[in-house]
């Protein structure tokens, strides 16, 4: 089993095909070799708009309202209107636990050399699977990775 880590997810869904096409078109435009060249060539504001559909006014992502909202969720561990808190259990999957349990598919948004522009993760989908009942996050995560799907369904009364 991979190491489970807490991650921050953007509170919106991204079409994986559109993300890939947008990223590829910007990379192929100038034959860029690394993330620094990519950012220098296109600019953060343009990249955020062209790839993610985010309107970042500042040329620096770190100065934007969206980034501050991300830091708020990261530092507090509490979801806000822009970001959700989840547990990354695979490169392409996270489990979000509130009063409910959700499986979230993480979008592949690597730019150059598997490096990404944003520090948060983007979701392709989010599916409700059960309620948390009285269980703690650690137990739910352990059950999700250790017991059978049928046993998980029964334990968390998902039927």
URWO-V28936 format. One record per backbone hydrogen bond with DSSP energy under -1.0 kcal/mol. NH is the residue of the N-H (numbers start at 1). CO is the residue of the C=O. E is the energy in kcal/mol with one decimal. If there is no record, write none. Layout:
NH&CO&E, NH&CO&E
This chain:
5&88&-1.5, 7&86&-2.9, 9&84&-3.0, 10&121&-3.0, 11&82&-3.2, 12&10&-2.2, 14&123&-3.0, 19&15&-2.3, 20&16&-2.3, 21&17&-2.5, 22&18&-2.6, 23&19&-2.6, 24&20&-2.9, 25&21&-2.4, 26&22&-1.6, 27&23&-2.2, 28&24&-2.8, 29&25&-1.2, 31&27&-1.2, 32&27&-1.0, 38&34&-2.1, 39&35&-2.7, 40&36&-2.6, 41&37&-2.5, 42&38&-2.3, 43&39&-2.7, 47&43&-2.5, 48&44&-2.9, 49&45&-1.8, 50&46&-3.4, 51&47&-2.8, 54&48&-2.4, 56&54&-1.1, 63&60&-1.3, 64&61&-1.8, 68&64&-1.8, 69&65&-2.1, 70&66&-2.1, 71&67&-2.6, 72&68&-2.0, 73&69&-1.9, 74&70&-2.7, 75&71&-3.0, 76&72&-2.0, 77&73&-2.2, 80&83&-2.1, 84&9&-2.9, 86&7&-2.5, 87&95&-2.7, 88&5&-3.5, 89&93&-1.9, 90&93&-1.8, 93&90&-1.1, 94&104&-2.7, 95&87&-2.8, 96&102&-2.4, 98&100&-3.0, 101&130&-3.4, 102&96&-2.7, 103&127&-2.6, 104&94&-3.3, 105&125&-1.9, 106&92&-1.6, 107&122&-3.3, 111&115&-3.9, 115&112&-1.6, 121&8&-2.9, 124&105&-3.0, 127&103&-2.8, 129&101&-3.2, 130&101&-1.4, 132&99&-2.1, 135&132&-2.1, 140&136&-2.3, 141&137&-2.9, 142&138&-2.3, 143&139&-3.0, 144&140&-2.7, 145&141&-1.7, 146&142&-2.0, 147&143&-2.1, 152&148&-2.3, 153&149&-2.6, 154&150&-2.2, 155&151&-2.8, 156&152&-2.4, 157&154&-1.2, 158&153&-2.3
